[in-house]
Amino acid sequence: MGKDWWKKAVVYQIYPRSFCDSNGDGIGDLNGITSKLGYLKELGVDVLWISPIYQSPMRDNGYDISDYRAINPEFGTMVDFDRLLKESHAIGIKIVMDLVVNHSSDKHPWFIESRSSRDNPKRDYYFWRDGKNGSSLGGPMSSPPNNWEAWFSGPAWTLDETTGQYYLNLFSPYQPDLNWENPALREEIYSMMRFWLDKGIDGFRMDVISCISKPLDFPDGTVRLCANGPRVHEFLQEMRNTVLSHYDIMSVGENACVTIDEAKRYANNEGTELDMVFHFEHMELDGDETSKWNDRKIDFIKLKTVLARWQNGLYGYAWNSLYWCNHDQPRIVSRLGDEGVYREKSAKMLAACIHFMQGTPYVYQGEELGMTNAPFTALEDYRDLESINAYNKYVLEEKLYSKEDMLKFLQLKSRDNARTPMHWNDGPFAGFSDKASWIMVNPNHREINAAEQVRRGDSVFAYYQTLIRLRKEMDIITKGNFELLLPDDPDLFVYTRQHGQESLLVICNFSRCEKTFSPPESFNGAKLLLSNEEVPETINGITSMGPFATAAYYKK
């Protein structure tokens, strides 16, 4: 596909536990993924990003790794992985793996050694500090080294009684942070990366990679102080020079708290660090200062402003990642679209809105079907560590929310909404498995499933096929500039793309009401490229857009 093949590519994220179960244990696995390669090829995607499949105690669904070079038996074997890689490559699909190196599992041999004594050679693979007050042996008056709270609730420091010191855990006590200040640790990581790249994988998605450099004075504040830390660019440049530059691959970083200026450093066109970054600014617009747990809606005007700012801010300098959904986000149809009569129409509109922008689009499993949030009703329905910890903190400990309110917030925002099994057919277990799965199957799989949509020409699946094909065929989608129109309109998201003599106009109605729009005169006579309802084949003057309608017009 060329040197920068990832610029034309469309990436499909697979959450293995929930994709397809091949052996009837209720848990998705590698052979299940292999069995669905034909479906993925038909969809048209170029790259599979596979969430962690490594050996893990699964305290955080695989993002707590105890052996970076082994496959978790619940997903299969290394032979199964090699087969998946070979068969994917045989049909032109690349494989990108998750790289989780901000932290390991507390069951990793490195940490077991590190915590065994203060003078162990691997002690410095992690961050160990004396507590405040009390004795250096963690006496009864001792308190953590600072006031940080972990991303998943609770202190960001855990006292280990073996040596009387605290270790740093930005996410949970089961995920101690690796100390990138240690050159020996970094070389261990680089060696592990080469292990997978030499197998033939096509790149890495790097989990919370912007947090690998910490302020070593550990001042009071929040764990956000670790985002974009003092040596992060130095470490990533070393990684690029030592490992990444020696392979024809793609690299994308999950970059918490990243700004446009920082992104220009992480994903610059000179290729000194990563190829692209994930930012979260558009996904955090329904949060507040303290927590995402609320029932607020995303501010639509701010959403347009944020996406436009990233499109224009990175244009010519760095590369965008385009996404609505992933394993950490609720389903976008439930969040910004409609779960009822306009479900399919809103799913198509949301897809068009993001796929016609500049960047590499990411499709999360089931997004191409318009899957929705799950009807969880009790805490027992959840498996996600973040969700369970949040409930315990805000309901049981701080009593900030009532049980009813917190369950409502979880229903809207929990990561488990994205982790329910993929809908393959309308059978008892959605074709995911032949028995009950590790987490609830959404009952609406009887109406929303791949088998029904693949054979229907006007389905959400078919719409994604067209969007993916257009990206491959039209340079304007990859190379054109971006201009936001009607920035203050409360319902319409309208933008143009321009490349040489080519022009593209994209109109998206995010409301349940009919809207009218007057296109720029320069687009008079533009031809319809794609829509999700009956609209004029040629645009001239005022255009009417139904609820959740979208249309793209092209002119040359």
C-alpha positions as CSV (number, residue, x, y, z in Angstrom):
1,M,0.0,0.0,0.0
2,G,3.0,2.3,0.0
3,K,5.3,3.8,2.7
4,D,2.6,5.5,4.7
5,W,0.1,2.8,4.1
6,W,-1.7,3.5,7.3
7,K,-2.9,6.9,5.9
8,K,-5.2,5.1,3.5
9,A,-6.1,2.2,5.8
10,V,-9.2,1.6,7.9
11,V,-8.5,-0.1,11.3
12,Y,-11.0,-2.5,12.9
13,Q,-10.6,-3.0,16.7
14,I,-11.2,-6.4,18.1
15,Y,-11.9,-7.0,21.8
16,P,-11.0,-10.7,21.8
17,R,-13.1,-11.8,24.8
18,S,-16.2,-10.6,23.1
19,F,-15.6,-11.2,19.4
20,C,-16.2,-14.9,18.7
21,D,-15.9,-18.0,20.9
22,S,-14.7,-21.0,18.9
23,N,-14.5,-23.6,21.7
24,G,-17.7,-23.1,23.7
25,D,-16.3,-21.7,26.9
26,G,-18.2,-18.4,26.7
27,I,-15.0,-16.4,26.1
28,G,-13.9,-15.2,22.7
29,D,-10.6,-16.4,21.4
30,L,-8.0,-16.3,18.6
31,N,-9.5,-19.1,16.5
32,G,-12.8,-17.2,16.7
33,I,-11.2,-14.2,15.2
34,T,-9.6,-16.4,12.4
35,S,-13.0,-17.8,11.6
36,K,-14.4,-14.3,10.9
37,L,-11.6,-13.1,8.6
38,G,-13.9,-13.5,5.6
39,Y,-16.4,-11.2,7.2
40,L,-13.7,-8.6,7.9
41,K,-12.4,-8.9,4.4
42,E,-16.0,-8.3,3.0
43,L,-16.3,-5.2,5.2
44,G,-13.1,-3.9,3.6
45,V,-10.9,-3.1,6.6
46,D,-7.1,-3.2,6.2
47,V,-5.9,-3.6,9.7
48,L,-7.0,-5.4,12.8
49,W,-6.1,-3.9,16.2
50,I,-6.4,-6.7,18.7
51,S,-6.7,-5.8,22.3
52,P,-4.4,-7.7,24.7
53,I,-4.2,-11.4,24.3
54,Y,-1.1,-11.9,26.6
55,Q,-0.8,-14.0,29.7
56,S,-2.7,-12.1,32.4
57,P,-4.6,-12.5,35.7
58,M,-7.4,-10.5,33.9
59,R,-8.0,-8.1,36.8
60,D,-8.4,-5.4,34.1
61,N,-9.4,-7.6,31.2
62,G,-5.9,-8.2,29.9
63,Y,-4.4,-4.8,30.4
64,D,-2.6,-6.2,33.4
65,I,0.1,-8.4,31.7
66,S,2.1,-11.1,33.6
67,D,4.0,-12.4,30.5
68,Y,4.4,-10.2,27.4
69,R,5.7,-13.1,25.3
70,A,2.9,-15.7,26.1
71,I,-0.7,-16.1,24.9
72,N,-3.4,-16.2,27.6
73,P,-4.7,-19.8,27.5
74,E,-8.3,-18.5,27.5
75,F,-7.5,-17.0,24.0
76,G,-5.6,-20.0,22.7
77,T,-2.0,-20.8,22.0
78,M,0.9,-19.2,20.1
79,V,0.2,-21.7,17.3
80,D,-3.3,-20.2,17.1
81,F,-1.9,-16.7,17.0
82,D,0.6,-17.6,14.2
83,R,-2.2,-19.1,12.2
84,L,-4.3,-15.9,12.6
85,L,-1.3,-13.8,11.5
86,K,-0.6,-16.0,8.5
87,E,-4.2,-16.2,7.3
88,S,-4.8,-12.5,7.8
89,H,-1.7,-11.6,5.8
90,A,-2.8,-14.1,3.1
91,I,-6.0,-12.0,2.4
92,G,-4.3,-8.6,2.8
93,I,-5.2,-7.8,6.4
94,K,-2.6,-6.5,8.7
95,I,-2.4,-7.2,12.5
96,V,-1.6,-4.5,15.1
97,M,-1.3,-5.5,18.7
98,D,-1.8,-3.7,22.0
99,L,1.5,-2.6,23.7
100,V,0.9,-2.1,27.4
101,V,4.1,-0.9,28.9
102,N,3.2,1.9,31.3
103,H,2.5,-0.8,33.8
104,S,2.5,-4.6,34.2
105,S,0.5,-7.0,36.3
106,D,1.5,-7.4,39.9
107,K,2.0,-11.1,39.0
108,H,4.7,-10.3,36.4
109,P,8.0,-11.9,37.4
110,W,9.6,-8.5,37.2
111,F,7.3,-7.2,40.0
112,I,7.6,-10.4,42.0
113,E,11.3,-9.9,42.1
114,S,11.1,-6.2,42.5
115,R,9.0,-6.4,45.7
116,S,11.0,-9.2,47.2
117,S,13.7,-7.0,48.7
118,R,15.0,-3.4,48.5
119,D,18.3,-4.5,47.0
120,N,16.8,-6.9,44.3
121,P,18.3,-6.1,40.9
122,K,14.8,-5.5,39.5
123,R,13.8,-3.2,42.4
124,D,14.2,-0.2,40.1
125,Y,12.0,-1.7,37.4
126,Y,9.1,0.0,39.3
127,F,8.6,3.1,41.4
128,W,9.2,2.5,45.1
129,R,9.1,5.4,47.7
130,D,8.9,5.8,51.5
131,G,5.7,7.1,52.9
132,K,5.1,10.4,54.5
133,N,5.3,10.6,58.3
134,G,5.7,7.4,60.1
135,S,8.9,5.3,59.7
136,S,10.5,4.3,56.4
137,L,9.2,0.8,57.1
138,G,5.6,1.9,56.6
139,G,4.6,2.3,60.2
140,P,1.1,2.9,61.5
141,M,1.4,6.7,61.0
142,S,2.8,6.4,57.5
143,S,0.8,7.8,54.5
144,P,1.4,7.6,50.8
145,P,4.2,9.6,49.2
146,N,1.6,12.1,47.8
147,N,-2.1,12.6,47.4
148,W,-2.7,11.1,44.0
149,E,-5.8,9.1,43.3
150,A,-5.6,6.3,40.8
151,W,-7.6,6.5,37.5
152,F,-9.7,3.6,38.7
153,S,-10.3,5.1,42.2
154,G,-8.3,4.6,45.4
155,P,-4.8,5.7,46.2
156,A,-2.2,5.7,43.4
157,W,0.3,4.3,45.9
158,T,0.1,0.8,47.5
159,L,2.0,-0.1,50.7
160,D,3.9,-3.4,50.3
161,E,4.5,-4.9,53.7
162,T,7.5,-7.0,52.6
163,T,9.8,-4.0,52.3
164,G,7.7,-1.3,54.0
165,Q,7.6,1.0,50.9
166,Y,4.9,2.1,48.6
167,Y,4.8,1.3,44.9
168,L,3.1,3.6,42.3
169,N,0.0,2.4,40.5
170,L,-1.7,5.0,38.3
171,F,-4.6,2.7,37.6
172,S,-5.0,0.0,40.2
173,P,-2.9,-1.9,42.8
174,Y,-2.9,-4.8,40.4
175,Q,-1.1,-2.7,37.8
176,P,2.2,-1.3,39.2
177,D,3.8,1.3,37.0
178,L,7.0,0.5,35.2
179,N,10.0,2.8,35.7
180,W,11.1,4.0,32.3
181,E,14.0,5.9,33.9
182,N,15.8,2.5,34.1
183,P,17.7,1.7,30.9
184,A,17.6,-2.0,31.6
185,L,13.8,-1.9,31.8
186,R,13.6,-0.1,28.6
187,E,15.8,-2.6,26.8
188,E,13.6,-5.4,28.1
189,I,10.6,-3.7,26.6
190,Y,12.4,-3.1,23.2
191,S,13.4,-6.8,23.1
192,M,9.8,-7.8,23.7
193,M,8.7,-5.5,20.9
194,R,11.2,-7.0,18.5
195,F,9.9,-10.5,19.5
196,W,6.5,-9.7,18.1
197,L,7.6,-7.6,15.2
198,D,10.0,-10.4,14.1
199,K,6.9,-12.7,14.0
200,G,5.5,-10.4,11.4
201,I,2.9,-8.2,13.2
202,D,2.3,-4.8,11.6
203,G,2.5,-2.4,14.5
204,F,1.4,-1.4,17.9
205,R,-1.4,0.5,19.6
206,M,0.4,1.8,22.7
207,D,-1.8,1.9,25.8
208,V,-1.5,5.2,27.9
209,I,1.9,5.8,26.3
210,S,1.9,9.4,27.2
211,C,2.1,8.5,30.9
212,I,5.4,6.6,30.8
213,S,7.5,9.5,32.1
214,K,6.7,10.7,35.6
215,P,7.7,13.9,37.5
216,L,10.3,12.3,39.8
217,D,9.6,14.7,42.7
218,F,6.0,13.3,42.7
219,P,4.3,16.6,43.8
220,D,0.8,16.6,45.2
221,G,-1.9,17.1,42.6
222,T,-3.5,14.4,40.4
223,V,-2.2,11.5,38.3
224,R,-2.7,13.8,35.2
225,L,0.7,15.2,36.2
226,C,2.1,12.0,34.6
227,A,0.5,12.7,31.2
228,N,3.1,14.1,28.7
229,G,5.8,13.9,31.4
230,P,9.3,15.3,31.3
231,R,11.1,12.6,29.3
232,V,8.2,11.1,27.3
233,H,9.4,12.4,24.0
234,E,13.0,11.3,24.7
235,F,11.8,7.8,25.5
236,L,9.6,7.6,22.4
237,Q,12.4,8.9,20.1
238,E,14.7,6.2,21.6
239,M,12.0,3.6,20.9
240,R,11.6,4.8,17.3
241,N,15.4,4.8,16.7
242,T,16.0,1.5,18.5
243,V,12.9,-0.5,17.3
244,L,10.2,1.0,15.3
245,S,12.2,2.5,12.5
246,H,13.6,-0.9,11.5
247,Y,10.1,-2.3,10.5
248,D,7.4,-1.3,8.0
249,I,4.7,-0.9,10.6
250,M,2.2,1.6,12.1
251,S,2.3,3.0,15.6
252,V,-0.5,4.8,17.4
253,G,-0.4,6.1,20.9
254,E,-3.2,6.4,23.4
255,N,-2.3,9.9,24.7
256,A,-4.2,11.0,27.8
257,C,-4.5,14.8,28.2
258,V,-2.7,15.4,24.9
259,T,-2.9,18.9,23.3
260,I,-2.6,19.7,19.6
261,D,0.9,21.1,20.2
262,E,2.0,17.9,22.0
263,A,0.4,15.7,19.3
264,K,2.5,17.5,16.7
265,R,5.5,16.2,18.6
266,Y,4.2,12.7,19.1
267,A,3.0,12.2,15.6
268,N,5.1,14.6,13.5
269,N,5.4,14.2,9.8
270,E,9.2,13.6,10.2
271,G,8.4,10.3,11.9
272,T,10.6,10.8,15.0
273,E,8.1,9.2,17.4
274,L,4.7,7.7,16.6
275,D,2.6,7.7,13.4
276,M,-0.6,9.0,15.1
277,V,-2.2,9.6,18.4
278,F,-5.6,9.1,20.0
279,H,-6.8,12.2,21.8
280,F,-9.9,12.2,24.0
281,E,-11.0,15.8,23.9
282,H,-14.2,15.0,21.9
283,M,-15.0,12.0,24.1
284,E,-14.8,13.9,27.4
285,L,-17.3,16.6,26.5
286,D,-20.0,15.0,28.6
287,G,-17.8,14.8,31.7
288,D,-17.1,17.3,34.4
289,E,-14.2,18.5,36.6
290,T,-14.2,15.4,38.8
291,S,-15.7,12.4,37.1
292,K,-17.3,11.0,33.9
293,W,-20.1,9.6,36.0
294,N,-23.1,11.7,35.2
295,D,-26.0,11.9,32.8
296,R,-24.8,14.9,30.8
297,K,-25.0,15.0,27.1
298,I,-22.1,15.9,24.8
299,D,-22.2,19.6,24.0
300,F,-22.7,19.6,20.2
301,I,-21.3,23.0,19.5
302,K,-18.2,22.1,21.5
303,L,-18.0,18.8,19.7
304,K,-17.8,20.5,16.3
305,T,-15.3,23.0,17.6
306,V,-13.0,20.3,19.0
307,L,-13.1,18.1,16.0
308,A,-12.5,21.0,13.6
309,R,-9.6,22.3,15.7
310,W,-7.9,18.9,15.6
311,Q,-8.5,18.6,11.8
312,N,-7.0,22.1,11.2
313,G,-4.4,21.9,13.9
314,L,-2.7,18.8,12.7
315,Y,-3.1,19.4,8.9
316,G,0.3,19.4,7.3
317,Y,2.1,18.6,10.6
318,A,0.8,15.3,12.0
319,W,-1.8,12.6,11.5
320,N,-5.2,12.3,13.1
321,S,-6.9,9.2,14.4
322,L,-10.6,9.2,13.7
323,Y,-12.9,7.3,16.1
324,W,-16.2,7.4,18.0
325,C,-15.9,4.0,19.7
326,N,-13.5,1.7,21.3
327,H,-13.3,-0.7,24.2
328,D,-13.3,2.2,26.7
329,Q,-16.3,4.1,25.4
330,P,-20.0,3.5,25.4
331,R,-21.7,2.8,22.0
332,I,-21.9,6.0,19.9
333,V,-25.4,5.3,18.6
334,S,-26.6,5.4,22.2
335,R,-24.5,8.4,23.0
336,L,-25.0,10.7,20.1
337,G,-27.6,8.9,17.9
338,D,-30.9,7.2,18.4
339,E,-31.6,3.7,19.8
340,G,-35.1,3.6,18.4
341,V,-36.7,4.2,15.0
342,Y,-33.6,6.2,13.7
343,R,-31.0,3.8,15.0
344,E,-29.7,2.7,11.5
345,K,-30.1,6.2,10.1
346,S,-28.2,7.8,12.9
347,A,-25.5,5.1,12.8
348,K,-24.9,5.9,9.1
349,M,-24.8,9.6,9.8
350,L,-22.3,9.2,12.6
351,A,-20.1,7.0,10.4
352,A,-20.1,9.5,7.5
353,C,-19.3,12.4,9.8
354,I,-16.1,10.9,11.0
355,H,-15.0,8.9,7.9
356,F,-15.0,11.8,5.6
357,M,-12.4,13.7,7.8
358,Q,-8.7,13.5,7.4
359,G,-7.0,10.8,9.4
360,T,-7.1,7.0,9.9
361,P,-10.6,5.8,10.9
362,Y,-11.0,3.2,13.6
363,V,-14.1,0.9,13.6
364,Y,-14.9,-0.8,16.8
365,Q,-16.4,-4.3,16.6
366,G,-20.2,-4.0,16.2
367,E,-20.0,-0.3,15.3
368,E,-20.5,-1.3,11.7
369,L,-23.8,-2.9,12.7
370,G,-25.1,0.0,14.8
371,M,-24.8,-1.9,18.1
372,T,-26.1,-0.1,21.2
373,N,-25.4,0.1,24.9
374,A,-26.4,-2.9,27.0
375,P,-29.5,-2.9,29.3
376,F,-27.5,-3.5,32.5
377,T,-29.7,-3.1,35.6
378,A,-27.6,-4.2,38.6
379,L,-24.0,-3.9,39.7
380,E,-23.7,-7.7,39.3
381,D,-24.1,-7.2,35.5
382,Y,-20.8,-5.4,35.3
383,R,-17.3,-6.9,34.9
384,D,-15.3,-3.7,34.4
385,L,-12.9,-2.8,37.2
386,E,-13.3,1.0,36.6
387,S,-17.1,0.7,36.8
388,I,-17.2,-1.5,39.9
389,N,-14.6,0.7,41.7
390,A,-16.6,3.9,40.8
391,Y,-19.8,2.4,42.3
392,N,-18.0,1.4,45.5
393,K,-16.4,4.8,45.8
394,Y,-19.3,7.1,45.0
395,V,-22.2,5.1,46.5
396,L,-20.7,3.0,49.4
397,E,-17.7,5.1,50.5
398,E,-18.4,8.8,49.7
399,K,-22.2,8.5,49.4
400,L,-22.0,11.1,46.7
401,Y,-24.7,9.4,44.5
402,S,-27.6,7.2,45.3
403,K,-27.6,3.6,44.1
404,E,-30.2,4.4,41.5
405,D,-28.3,7.4,40.1
406,M,-25.0,5.6,39.9
407,L,-26.6,2.6,38.1
408,K,-28.1,5.1,35.7
409,F,-24.6,6.7,35.1
410,L,-23.1,3.3,34.6
411,Q,-25.7,2.4,32.1
412,L,-24.8,5.4,30.1
413,K,-21.0,5.5,30.5
414,S,-19.6,2.1,31.6
415,R,-16.9,0.6,29.4
416,D,-18.8,-2.7,29.6
417,N,-21.3,-1.2,27.1
418,A,-18.7,-1.8,24.4
419,R,-17.7,-5.2,25.8
420,T,-20.8,-7.2,25.3
421,P,-20.5,-10.0,22.8
422,M,-20.5,-9.3,19.0
423,H,-23.8,-10.0,17.3
424,W,-23.3,-12.6,14.6
425,N,-26.8,-13.8,14.3
426,D,-30.2,-13.9,16.0
427,G,-29.6,-17.2,17.8
428,P,-29.8,-17.7,21.6
429,F,-26.2,-16.3,22.2
430,A,-26.0,-14.1,19.2
431,G,-23.8,-16.6,17.4
432,F,-21.0,-15.5,19.7
433,S,-20.9,-18.8,21.5
434,D,-23.1,-21.9,22.0
435,K,-23.4,-21.2,25.8
436,A,-23.8,-18.2,28.1
437,S,-20.9,-15.8,27.7
438,W,-18.6,-14.1,30.3
439,I,-20.8,-11.0,30.1
440,M,-24.4,-10.3,29.1
441,V,-25.4,-10.6,25.5
442,N,-27.6,-7.6,24.5
443,P,-31.1,-8.9,23.9
444,N,-31.5,-6.7,20.8
445,H,-29.1,-9.0,18.9
446,R,-32.3,-10.6,17.5
447,E,-32.8,-7.4,15.5
448,I,-29.2,-6.1,15.2
449,N,-26.8,-8.8,13.9
450,A,-24.3,-9.4,11.1
451,A,-26.1,-12.2,9.4
452,E,-29.1,-10.0,8.7
453,Q,-27.1,-6.9,7.7
454,V,-24.6,-8.6,5.4
455,R,-27.4,-9.8,3.1
456,R,-29.2,-6.4,3.1
457,G,-28.1,-3.8,0.6
458,D,-29.2,-0.8,2.7
459,S,-27.8,-1.9,6.1
460,V,-25.4,-0.1,8.3
461,F,-22.8,-2.7,7.3
462,A,-23.3,-1.9,3.6
463,Y,-22.9,1.8,4.4
464,Y,-19.6,1.2,6.1
465,Q,-18.4,-0.9,3.1
466,T,-19.1,2.1,0.9
467,L,-17.3,4.6,3.2
468,I,-14.3,2.3,3.4
469,R,-14.2,1.9,-0.4
470,L,-14.5,5.7,-1.0
471,R,-11.5,6.3,1.3
472,K,-9.4,4.0,-0.8
473,E,-10.5,5.5,-4.1
474,M,-10.6,9.3,-3.4
475,D,-7.4,11.2,-2.5
476,I,-9.4,14.2,-1.3
477,I,-10.6,12.2,1.7
478,T,-7.0,11.5,2.7
479,K,-5.3,14.7,1.5
480,G,-7.9,17.5,1.5
481,N,-8.0,20.4,3.9
482,F,-10.9,20.9,6.3
483,E,-13.3,23.8,6.8
484,L,-16.1,23.8,9.3
485,L,-19.3,25.6,8.2
486,L,-22.1,26.8,10.5
487,P,-20.1,26.4,13.7
488,D,-22.9,27.7,15.9
489,D,-25.7,25.7,14.4
490,P,-27.3,23.6,17.2
491,D,-28.1,20.6,14.9
492,L,-26.1,20.6,11.7
493,F,-22.4,19.5,11.4
494,V,-21.3,20.7,8.0
495,Y,-17.8,20.8,6.6
496,T,-15.9,20.9,3.3
497,R,-12.8,19.3,2.1
498,Q,-10.6,20.7,-0.7
499,H,-7.8,19.1,-2.6
500,G,-6.6,20.7,-5.8
501,Q,-9.6,21.1,-8.1
502,E,-11.7,18.6,-6.0
503,S,-14.3,19.7,-3.4
504,L,-16.3,17.7,-1.0
505,L,-19.3,18.9,1.1
506,V,-20.5,16.8,4.0
507,I,-23.8,17.6,5.7
508,C,-24.8,15.8,8.9
509,N,-28.1,16.4,10.9
510,F,-27.6,15.4,14.5
511,S,-31.2,16.1,15.4
512,R,-34.6,14.4,15.3
513,C,-36.0,17.3,13.4
514,E,-36.0,18.2,9.7
515,K,-33.5,20.9,8.9
516,T,-32.7,23.1,5.9
517,F,-29.3,24.0,4.6
518,S,-28.1,26.5,2.0
519,P,-24.8,25.2,0.6
520,P,-22.0,27.6,-0.5
521,E,-22.5,28.8,-4.1
522,S,-19.3,27.1,-5.1
523,F,-21.0,23.7,-4.6
524,N,-23.9,24.4,-7.0
525,G,-24.0,21.5,-9.4
526,A,-22.1,19.2,-7.1
527,K,-23.0,15.5,-7.5
528,L,-24.3,13.3,-4.7
529,L,-21.6,10.9,-3.5
530,L,-23.4,9.1,-0.6
531,S,-26.5,9.7,1.6
532,N,-28.7,7.8,4.0
533,E,-32.0,9.1,2.7
534,E,-33.6,10.4,-0.5
535,V,-31.9,13.7,-1.4
536,P,-31.3,15.5,-4.8
537,E,-28.7,13.9,-7.0
538,T,-27.3,17.4,-7.7
539,I,-27.2,20.1,-5.1
540,N,-28.6,23.5,-6.1
541,G,-29.8,26.0,-3.5
542,I,-31.6,25.1,-0.3
543,T,-31.5,21.4,0.7
544,S,-33.8,19.7,3.2
545,M,-32.3,17.2,5.6
546,G,-34.5,14.8,7.5
547,P,-33.8,13.5,11.1
548,F,-30.3,12.1,11.4
549,A,-29.8,12.6,7.7
550,T,-26.4,12.9,6.0
551,A,-25.3,13.6,2.5
552,A,-21.9,14.1,0.8
553,Y,-21.6,16.0,-2.4
554,Y,-18.5,16.0,-4.7
555,K,-17.4,18.5,-7.3
556,K,-14.4,18.6,-9.6
